[in-house]
Each structure stands twice: as C-alpha cells, then as structure tokens.
Amino acid sequence: MTHRGSRVLHVGSLSRVEGEGALHVRVEDGRVTETRLRIYEPPRFFEAFLRGRAYTEPPDITARVCGICPVAYQMSACLAVEDACGVEVGGQLAELRRLLYCGEWIESQVLHIYLLHAPDFLGRDGAIDLARTHRAEVERGLRLKQTGNALMALLGGRAIHPVNVRVGGFHRVPSRAELRPLAERLRRAMDDAWETVRWVSGFDFPEAGCDNALLALAEPDRYAIDGGTPSVMAAPGAHGLPADSQEALPVRRFPVAAYTDEVVEEQVPHSTALHSTLRGERLLTGSLARYAVSGRLLSPVALEAARAAGLGDPTAGTVCRNPFRSILVRAVEALYAVDEALRIIEAYEPPPRPFVEVRPRAGTGHGATEAPRGVLYHRYVLDAEGNVTDARLVPPTAQNQGAIEEDLRRLVQAETDRGADTDDAALTALCERAIRNHDPCISCSTHFLDLTIDRS
C-alpha cells in the first residue's frame, strides 16, 4: 500500500461463509480507524418463538436455527431443559448423544476445510474451481462429509434437522447390528481423515496471532464436545506475551449457570447479532480455544495427528494462536471425531429404554455444548406446567465477532505499516480470508462477493 490517504473497503456480501454478512474497513492517514463485520440478516426471533411452548419442544424448534449445526442446538437445548427439571442423562444414552455429535463435527469441520477454507490457501475462487485442479481431494472431503451425514441420519432420523432427538434421550435407539456398517465406514474414513491432516499441513500460513482470551468447555478426562465446564485461558497480552505466543496460560473456570454473567452481550449499531465480551474483555471461542484448553485430552491418534500437522505437543502445553492455522486444528478435530465415534460404537450396548423420564417443574436450566464454531449456550425458564416463560440463546459466531474485527484491524494495519503496494482487490481477499478463518455461521446460505470501494 503506497498511499497514505483515506481508504475505505466495503464488501457488500461475503463469499464462502455460511450466511449473509458484509465487511467495512476504513483507513485514515495510515491508521485503521474502523473495522466492522456487519451482520445485516434480520433477526429470526427464535427466543420469542420459544416462549409459551412446552418444555419438550426446544430441541426440535432450535434445530431449525442452523442447517449445518442442528445437533449442537438440540443438545444444548436438551441439557438446559433437563437441568431445569433436575434430570441428568448418563450411560449409553449420553454416549449415543456424543456419537451423534461426532457425526455433526465430522460433516461440519470437513465442509469448512474442503469447500470453504482450502480454496483460500490454493488460490482458487471456490469449491467448484478447486475441484478442477484438486478433484481427488474434493472427492475425499465429500466422502468424509457423507460419513458424518450417515451418522446423523441413523441416530437423528435424518442428516439435516434431526427428528429422533428428544428431551431425556431419543425416540428410538439403534441396535448393535445397525451400527456395524457405520463402524466399517468410519474405519475407511480414518484414512481419509489422516490424508486431510497431511494435506492441510502442507498449506502456506501467513504469520498472525490473536490477543484474545480463549473460551471453551472442558471436561476432566476427555476432549469436550457435548458438555463441560466453561473455561477461559488468559489472553497473552495480560501476561506480557505477544499475540502469537505458543505458551499455555492460566485457565479459570466458572459454572454454566453463570454464563451470561461472564459473557456479556451488547447491541452494536452495525450488526443484528449481539457482540459478546468476557466482562469487557475480547474473547475467542472455537477450535483454537478448544485446542488450547483441552488439547492434551485428545485421543492418542489425534495427538499423533496434531504433532504431524505441526501444531506442537499439547501435552507439553503448546497452544496455537494463529487464526490462519485453525484449519489444521479442525482437521485434527475431524480425525478425533472419527476415532471417538469408533470407540463409542465398539463399546455400545443398547440401553433398556431410549429415554429417561423428564417431568416438568418450575425452574431455570442452563446447557452448553461445543458446536464446531465454539461454545453454544442455552438458558430456559420453565413454569410448573413445563411451559417456557423465557429463553436465551448465545451462539458462537456472535461471541467471536469482536475477535474477527480485531483480526481485520491487525491485518490491514500490518499491510499499511509495510507500505506494500496492495490493491483493493488483494486487500479485500486477505480480509475475507481472515473472516473465514473463524468459519462464521451467519445463517445457512452463501452469497458471492459484491464489492464497493469508496476512496476520499
């Protein structure tokens, strides 16, 4: 960028993200003065839809929030309703829930890696363009995604917006014989998952870091997917470390019931999504946060894959804070989900009943799970008859919006400081890459780029 005057980048519609959003960046006299990820989709009022509905309905209603991650919404809803009613689901029913969640992790992480994010690293315009030059790789990604979809279809009744999930468990549980073909398919998928890790580890990654607190769920003895305790790894700046530091920092935890006390939402003029902070501190949730908080608890094969991918050794306290390398963590997580699904299937014994009885009572319940994009929190208030009188949903992309905008500011400022001759199209492409690092799920549709540049 050779000029030092005012410059405005405006991207009317972001490409290769799930939903509709826009980008606005302003540079004045060589300083970035404004970065906005503008989410302009109209609110869909799911929280209002839930009020007055029976306590059995949130899993089916909230599944419609997202076509990519419906299981995350269903599981968080179930946990919150069951918490309000004083019920905890365990044993094989809990394992089946985790198995269903593994299916969603596989299909969602692979969708992002192959169809949305990899084109950025290989100089392609999108998945169709990528298939022209990397047909075998795209076919491998589709095979993996189909394996995840098959898991969701068997356990959930269908791959999109599953219908077999209910408060307390499932309407129907599979037999061991029904799971056996899936186990064979997962064993073949393990080879594809390994090849995915090797493939993405060969990409070129720009140098970058993020100076955010990292928020993820944590369990004491396994990698958190379908529940856990909210845990925050401190921001490196708070300890005098650079944003790209690979050092693990102290972790503090708080109860799920305190989620909205810790994660504070506020309205901003340029977004229909609420911005979130950790009591005023910028936060990041998602793959990088999970890997930092719980990477040491990955299965042995996933730990091997992480080391092979160049992510270091999480058992020795190594973390990754480069958002461009998040694709590596997603590849390791997809492999972990395949491995975990196999473990659950091999140990599966059908439970005597497909659900535990959940009787309504007055109370407030809280539930949180790890959607592929980060922590998804639900809270429901029920009356004595089990009707929902209040609902609160906090999705991961809204929590990450501040961190994404900070990434944009850092990148554009670095380009400005370098004095590089970066034209508007190249700078816009770099900004879009930075946004896609976080796989924002704005809703469920994709649009091509409509770019307007205004210089003053």
C-alpha positions as CSV (number, residue, x, y, z in Angstrom):
1,M,0.0,0.0,0.0
2,T,1.9,3.0,-1.2
3,H,-0.6,5.8,-0.5
4,R,-1.2,7.2,3.0
5,G,-4.5,8.9,2.5
6,S,-8.0,7.9,3.4
7,R,-9.2,4.5,2.2
8,V,-12.5,2.6,2.6
9,L,-13.1,-1.0,1.8
10,H,-16.7,-2.1,1.7
11,V,-17.6,-5.7,0.8
12,G,-21.4,-5.9,0.4
13,S,-21.7,-9.6,0.7
14,L,-19.0,-12.0,2.0
15,S,-18.3,-15.2,-0.1
16,R,-17.8,-18.7,1.3
17,V,-19.3,-18.1,4.7
18,E,-22.5,-19.6,6.0
19,G,-24.9,-16.7,5.8
20,E,-25.1,-13.1,4.8
21,G,-22.6,-10.5,6.1
22,A,-20.6,-7.6,4.9
23,L,-17.2,-6.1,5.6
24,H,-16.3,-2.4,6.1
25,V,-12.8,-1.2,6.8
26,R,-11.7,2.5,7.0
27,V,-8.0,3.7,6.9
28,E,-7.3,7.4,7.6
29,D,-3.8,8.8,7.3
30,G,-2.2,5.4,7.6
31,R,-4.1,4.2,10.6
32,V,-7.0,1.8,10.7
33,T,-9.8,3.7,12.3
34,E,-12.7,1.3,11.8
35,T,-13.3,-2.4,11.1
36,R,-16.8,-3.8,11.1
37,L,-18.1,-7.3,10.3
38,R,-21.7,-6.2,9.5
39,I,-24.3,-8.9,10.0
40,Y,-27.4,-7.5,8.3
41,E,-29.6,-10.5,8.2
42,P,-32.9,-9.8,10.0
43,P,-33.4,-11.2,13.5
44,R,-35.3,-14.5,13.4
45,F,-36.7,-14.2,16.9
46,F,-36.2,-17.8,18.0
47,E,-36.1,-16.8,21.7
48,A,-39.5,-15.3,21.3
49,F,-40.8,-18.3,19.4
50,L,-39.9,-20.5,22.3
51,R,-41.9,-18.5,24.9
52,G,-45.1,-20.3,25.7
53,R,-44.0,-23.6,24.2
54,A,-43.9,-26.9,26.1
55,Y,-40.6,-27.9,27.7
56,T,-40.4,-30.8,25.2
57,E,-40.3,-28.6,22.2
58,P,-37.0,-26.6,22.3
59,P,-34.8,-29.4,20.8
60,D,-37.0,-29.5,17.6
61,I,-37.5,-25.8,17.4
62,T,-33.9,-24.7,17.9
63,A,-32.6,-27.3,15.5
64,R,-34.0,-25.0,12.8
65,V,-31.7,-22.2,13.8
66,C,-28.9,-23.8,11.7
67,G,-28.8,-26.4,9.0
68,I,-25.1,-27.1,9.5
69,C,-25.1,-27.5,13.3
70,P,-28.6,-28.6,14.3
71,V,-27.3,-31.2,16.7
72,A,-25.4,-28.5,18.7
73,Y,-28.7,-26.6,19.2
74,Q,-30.6,-29.8,20.1
75,M,-28.0,-30.9,22.6
76,S,-27.7,-27.5,24.3
77,A,-31.5,-27.3,24.5
78,C,-31.8,-30.8,26.0
79,L,-29.2,-30.1,28.6
80,A,-30.8,-26.8,29.6
81,V,-34.3,-28.3,29.9
82,E,-33.1,-31.4,31.8
83,D,-31.2,-29.1,34.1
84,A,-34.3,-27.1,34.8
85,C,-36.2,-30.4,35.5
86,G,-33.5,-31.9,37.7
87,V,-32.6,-34.8,35.4
88,E,-29.2,-35.9,34.2
89,V,-28.9,-38.3,31.2
90,G,-26.0,-40.7,31.5
91,G,-24.7,-44.1,30.4
92,Q,-25.3,-45.3,26.9
93,L,-27.8,-42.6,26.2
94,A,-25.2,-40.0,26.8
95,E,-22.7,-41.9,24.7
96,L,-25.3,-42.0,21.8
97,R,-25.6,-38.2,22.1
98,R,-21.9,-37.9,21.8
99,L,-21.9,-40.2,18.8
100,L,-24.5,-38.1,17.1
101,Y,-22.4,-35.0,17.9
102,C,-19.4,-36.7,16.4
103,G,-21.3,-37.0,13.1
104,E,-22.0,-33.3,13.1
105,W,-18.4,-32.5,13.9
106,I,-17.2,-34.6,11.0
107,E,-19.6,-33.2,8.4
108,S,-19.3,-29.6,9.6
109,Q,-15.5,-29.4,10.0
110,V,-14.9,-31.2,6.7
111,L,-17.4,-28.9,4.9
112,H,-15.4,-25.9,6.2
113,I,-12.0,-27.4,5.4
114,Y,-12.7,-28.6,1.8
115,L,-15.4,-26.3,0.5
116,L,-15.0,-23.0,2.3
117,H,-11.4,-22.6,3.6
118,A,-9.0,-24.6,1.4
119,P,-9.6,-22.5,-1.7
120,D,-8.1,-19.6,0.1
121,F,-4.8,-21.4,0.5
122,L,-4.7,-22.8,-3.0
123,G,-5.6,-19.7,-5.0
124,R,-9.0,-20.9,-6.1
125,D,-12.2,-19.0,-6.3
126,G,-14.3,-21.7,-4.5
127,A,-15.1,-25.3,-4.2
128,I,-16.1,-25.8,-7.9
129,D,-12.9,-24.1,-9.1
130,L,-10.9,-26.2,-6.6
131,A,-12.4,-29.4,-8.0
132,R,-11.0,-28.6,-11.4
133,T,-7.4,-28.7,-10.0
134,H,-7.8,-30.9,-6.9
135,R,-10.6,-33.3,-7.9
136,A,-9.3,-36.2,-5.7
137,E,-9.0,-34.0,-2.7
138,V,-12.5,-32.6,-3.0
139,E,-13.9,-36.1,-3.5
140,R,-12.1,-37.2,-0.4
141,G,-13.7,-34.4,1.5
142,L,-17.2,-35.3,0.2
143,R,-16.6,-38.9,1.3
144,L,-15.8,-37.8,4.8
145,K,-18.7,-35.4,4.9
146,Q,-21.1,-38.2,3.8
147,T,-19.8,-40.4,6.6
148,G,-20.7,-37.7,9.1
149,N,-24.1,-37.3,7.5
150,A,-24.7,-41.1,7.7
151,L,-24.1,-41.0,11.4
152,M,-26.6,-38.1,11.8
153,A,-29.1,-39.9,9.6
154,L,-29.0,-43.1,11.6
155,L,-29.1,-41.6,15.0
156,G,-31.1,-38.5,14.3
157,G,-33.6,-39.8,11.8
158,R,-32.2,-37.6,9.0
159,A,-29.0,-35.7,8.3
160,I,-30.4,-32.2,8.4
161,H,-32.6,-31.0,11.4
162,P,-32.7,-34.5,13.0
163,V,-36.1,-35.6,14.4
164,N,-35.1,-38.5,16.6
165,V,-33.7,-36.4,19.5
166,R,-35.9,-35.7,22.5
167,V,-35.6,-34.4,26.0
168,G,-34.3,-37.3,28.0
169,G,-32.7,-39.1,25.1
170,F,-34.0,-40.4,21.8
171,H,-37.4,-41.6,20.4
172,R,-35.6,-44.7,19.2
173,V,-32.1,-46.1,19.7
174,P,-30.2,-48.2,17.2
175,S,-29.2,-51.9,17.6
176,R,-25.6,-53.0,17.5
177,A,-26.3,-54.6,14.1
178,E,-27.4,-51.2,12.8
179,L,-24.2,-49.5,13.9
180,R,-21.9,-52.2,12.5
181,P,-21.9,-50.9,8.9
182,L,-21.2,-47.4,10.2
183,A,-18.1,-48.8,12.1
184,E,-16.8,-50.2,8.8
185,R,-17.4,-46.9,7.1
186,L,-15.6,-45.0,9.9
187,R,-12.6,-47.2,9.6
188,R,-12.3,-46.3,6.0
189,A,-12.9,-42.6,6.9
190,M,-10.0,-42.7,9.3
191,D,-7.6,-43.0,6.3
192,D,-9.3,-40.0,4.6
193,A,-9.1,-38.0,7.9
194,W,-5.4,-38.7,8.1
195,E,-4.9,-37.6,4.5
196,T,-6.8,-34.5,5.3
197,V,-4.4,-33.6,8.1
198,R,-1.4,-34.3,5.8
199,W,-2.9,-32.2,3.0
200,V,-3.7,-29.1,5.0
201,S,-0.4,-29.3,6.9
202,G,1.3,-28.5,3.5
203,F,-0.5,-25.2,3.1
204,D,1.4,-21.9,3.5
205,F,0.2,-20.0,6.5
206,P,0.6,-16.2,7.0
207,E,2.1,-15.2,10.3
208,A,-0.6,-13.9,12.6
209,G,-1.7,-14.1,16.3
210,C,-4.7,-13.3,18.4
211,D,-4.5,-11.5,21.7
212,N,-7.9,-12.7,23.0
213,A,-9.0,-14.7,26.0
214,L,-9.8,-18.2,24.8
215,L,-13.2,-19.7,25.9
216,A,-14.0,-23.4,25.6
217,L,-15.8,-26.1,27.6
218,A,-13.6,-28.6,29.5
219,E,-14.1,-32.0,31.0
220,P,-11.7,-33.6,33.4
221,D,-10.8,-36.7,31.4
222,R,-11.8,-36.2,27.7
223,Y,-11.9,-33.6,24.9
224,A,-15.1,-31.6,25.5
225,I,-17.8,-31.9,22.8
226,D,-21.2,-32.4,24.2
227,G,-20.9,-30.6,27.6
228,G,-18.4,-29.4,30.1
229,T,-17.4,-26.5,32.3
230,P,-16.8,-23.1,30.7
231,S,-13.1,-22.4,30.9
232,V,-11.1,-19.4,29.9
233,M,-7.4,-19.3,29.0
234,A,-6.0,-15.9,29.7
235,A,-5.0,-13.5,26.9
236,P,-1.3,-13.4,26.2
237,G,-1.2,-9.6,26.4
238,A,-2.3,-9.9,30.1
239,H,1.0,-11.7,30.7
240,G,3.2,-9.6,28.6
241,L,3.4,-12.1,25.8
242,P,3.0,-11.5,22.0
243,A,-0.3,-12.4,20.3
244,D,1.3,-15.4,18.5
245,S,2.8,-16.9,21.7
246,Q,2.5,-20.7,21.9
247,E,2.7,-20.7,25.7
248,A,-0.2,-22.1,27.6
249,L,-1.5,-19.6,30.2
250,P,-3.6,-20.0,33.3
251,V,-7.2,-21.2,32.9
252,R,-10.1,-20.1,35.1
253,R,-13.4,-21.8,35.2
254,F,-17.0,-20.8,36.0
255,P,-20.3,-22.6,36.3
256,V,-22.5,-23.0,33.2
257,A,-25.2,-21.2,35.3
258,A,-23.0,-18.1,35.4
259,Y,-22.5,-18.0,31.6
260,T,-24.4,-14.8,30.9
261,D,-22.8,-13.1,34.0
262,E,-19.4,-13.8,32.5
263,V,-20.2,-13.5,28.7
264,V,-21.9,-10.1,28.4
265,E,-23.8,-9.3,25.3
266,E,-24.5,-5.8,23.9
267,Q,-26.0,-4.3,20.9
268,V,-23.8,-2.5,18.3
269,P,-25.2,-0.4,15.5
270,H,-23.8,-2.3,12.6
271,S,-24.9,-5.8,13.5
272,T,-28.2,-7.7,14.1
273,A,-26.0,-10.1,16.2
274,L,-25.2,-9.1,19.7
275,H,-21.5,-8.6,20.4
276,S,-20.1,-10.5,23.4
277,T,-17.2,-9.9,25.8
278,L,-15.9,-11.6,28.9
279,R,-16.9,-8.8,31.2
280,G,-15.4,-6.3,28.8
281,E,-12.5,-8.5,27.6
282,R,-12.5,-9.6,24.0
283,L,-12.9,-13.4,23.6
284,L,-12.5,-16.1,21.0
285,T,-14.2,-19.5,21.1
286,G,-14.0,-22.4,18.7
287,S,-11.2,-24.8,17.5
288,L,-8.2,-22.7,18.7
289,A,-9.8,-22.2,22.1
290,R,-10.7,-25.9,22.5
291,Y,-7.2,-27.0,21.5
292,A,-5.6,-24.6,23.9
293,V,-7.8,-25.5,26.8
294,S,-8.1,-29.3,26.3
295,G,-5.7,-30.4,23.5
296,R,-3.8,-32.6,25.9
297,L,-7.0,-34.8,26.2
298,L,-7.3,-35.7,22.6
299,S,-7.1,-39.4,21.8
300,P,-3.6,-40.9,21.1
301,V,-4.2,-41.0,17.4
302,A,-5.5,-37.4,17.4
303,L,-2.4,-36.3,19.4
304,E,-0.2,-38.0,16.8
305,A,-2.1,-36.2,14.1
306,A,-1.6,-32.8,15.9
307,R,2.1,-33.3,16.1
308,A,2.3,-34.5,12.4
309,A,0.4,-31.3,11.4
310,G,3.0,-29.1,13.0
311,L,0.8,-28.0,15.9
312,G,3.3,-29.0,18.5
313,D,2.6,-31.1,21.5
314,P,-0.5,-30.1,23.6
315,T,0.5,-32.5,26.4
316,A,3.6,-30.2,26.8
317,G,1.4,-27.1,27.0
318,T,1.8,-25.9,23.4
319,V,-1.1,-23.9,22.0
320,C,-1.9,-22.3,18.6
321,R,-3.0,-18.7,18.4
322,N,-2.6,-18.2,14.6
323,P,-6.1,-18.0,13.2
324,F,-4.9,-19.0,9.7
325,R,-3.7,-22.3,11.2
326,S,-7.2,-23.0,12.6
327,I,-7.8,-25.2,9.6
328,L,-5.1,-27.6,11.0
329,V,-6.9,-27.8,14.3
330,R,-10.2,-28.5,12.5
331,A,-8.6,-31.3,10.6
332,V,-7.3,-32.9,13.8
333,E,-10.7,-32.5,15.4
334,A,-12.4,-34.2,12.4
335,L,-10.0,-37.1,12.8
336,Y,-10.7,-37.1,16.6
337,A,-14.4,-37.3,15.9
338,V,-13.9,-40.3,13.6
339,D,-11.8,-42.0,16.3
340,E,-14.2,-41.2,19.1
341,A,-17.2,-42.4,17.0
342,L,-15.5,-45.7,16.5
343,R,-14.7,-46.0,20.3
344,I,-18.4,-45.4,21.2
345,I,-19.7,-47.9,18.6
346,E,-17.3,-50.6,19.6
347,A,-18.4,-50.3,23.3
348,Y,-22.1,-49.8,22.6
349,E,-24.8,-51.8,24.4
350,P,-28.4,-50.8,23.7
351,P,-30.0,-49.1,26.7
352,P,-33.1,-50.7,28.2
353,R,-35.2,-47.6,27.2
354,P,-34.5,-44.9,24.6
355,F,-35.0,-42.1,27.0
356,V,-35.2,-41.3,30.7
357,E,-38.4,-39.7,32.0
358,V,-38.2,-36.0,32.4
359,R,-41.2,-34.5,34.3
360,P,-41.8,-30.8,34.2
361,R,-41.3,-28.5,37.2
362,A,-40.7,-24.8,37.7
363,G,-37.1,-23.8,37.4
364,T,-34.3,-22.3,35.3
365,G,-31.9,-24.6,33.4
366,H,-28.6,-24.0,31.6
367,G,-26.9,-26.0,29.0
368,A,-23.8,-25.6,26.8
369,T,-22.1,-27.7,24.2
370,E,-19.2,-27.2,21.7
371,A,-20.6,-26.5,18.3
372,P,-17.8,-26.8,15.7
373,R,-17.5,-23.0,15.8
374,G,-17.4,-22.7,19.6
375,V,-19.5,-22.7,22.8
376,L,-23.3,-22.6,22.3
377,Y,-25.2,-21.7,25.4
378,H,-29.0,-22.1,26.1
379,R,-31.0,-21.0,29.1
380,Y,-34.7,-21.7,29.7
381,V,-37.1,-20.7,32.5
382,L,-40.0,-23.1,33.0
383,D,-43.2,-22.7,34.9
384,A,-44.7,-25.5,37.0
385,E,-46.5,-27.0,34.0
386,G,-43.3,-27.0,32.0
387,N,-44.1,-24.1,29.7
388,V,-41.1,-22.0,28.6
389,T,-41.5,-18.5,30.0
390,D,-38.1,-17.2,29.0
391,A,-35.3,-18.3,26.6
392,R,-31.8,-17.2,26.0
393,L,-29.5,-18.5,23.2
394,V,-25.9,-17.3,22.8
395,P,-24.3,-18.7,19.6
396,P,-20.6,-18.8,18.9
397,T,-20.3,-16.5,15.9
398,A,-21.8,-13.6,17.9
399,Q,-19.2,-14.2,20.6
400,N,-16.4,-14.2,18.0
401,Q,-17.5,-11.1,16.2
402,G,-15.2,-8.8,18.2
403,A,-12.2,-11.1,17.7
404,I,-12.8,-11.2,14.0
405,E,-13.0,-7.4,13.8
406,E,-9.7,-7.2,15.7
407,D,-8.1,-9.7,13.3
408,L,-9.1,-7.4,10.4
409,R,-7.7,-4.4,12.1
410,R,-4.3,-6.1,12.7
411,L,-4.1,-7.4,9.2
412,V,-4.9,-4.1,7.5
413,Q,-2.7,-2.2,9.8
414,A,0.2,-4.5,9.1
415,E,-0.3,-4.1,5.4
416,T,-0.4,-0.3,5.8
417,D,2.7,-0.3,8.0
418,R,4.6,-2.4,5.5
419,G,3.9,0.2,2.8
420,A,3.1,-2.7,0.5
421,D,1.5,-2.0,-2.9
422,T,-1.6,-3.9,-2.0
423,D,-4.5,-3.0,-4.3
424,D,-8.1,-3.0,-3.0
425,A,-8.9,-6.4,-4.5
426,A,-6.0,-8.1,-2.9
427,L,-6.6,-6.4,0.5
428,T,-10.2,-7.4,0.3
429,A,-9.3,-11.0,-0.4
430,L,-7.0,-11.0,2.6
431,C,-9.7,-9.6,4.9
432,E,-12.2,-12.3,3.7
433,R,-9.6,-15.0,4.4
434,A,-9.3,-13.6,7.9
435,I,-13.0,-13.8,8.4
436,R,-13.2,-17.4,7.0
437,N,-10.5,-18.5,9.5
438,H,-13.2,-18.5,12.1
439,D,-15.9,-20.2,9.9
440,P,-18.6,-17.8,10.9
441,C,-22.0,-19.3,10.7
442,I,-24.1,-16.2,10.0
443,S,-27.1,-18.4,8.9
444,C,-27.4,-21.1,6.3
445,S,-26.8,-19.6,2.8
446,T,-23.8,-18.4,0.8
447,H,-23.5,-15.4,-1.5
448,F,-20.9,-14.2,-3.9
449,L,-18.9,-11.1,-3.4
450,D,-20.4,-7.7,-4.2
451,L,-17.5,-5.2,-3.6
452,T,-17.8,-1.5,-3.4
453,I,-14.7,0.7,-2.8
454,D,-15.1,4.3,-1.8
455,R,-11.9,6.5,-1.5
456,S,-11.9,10.0,-0.2
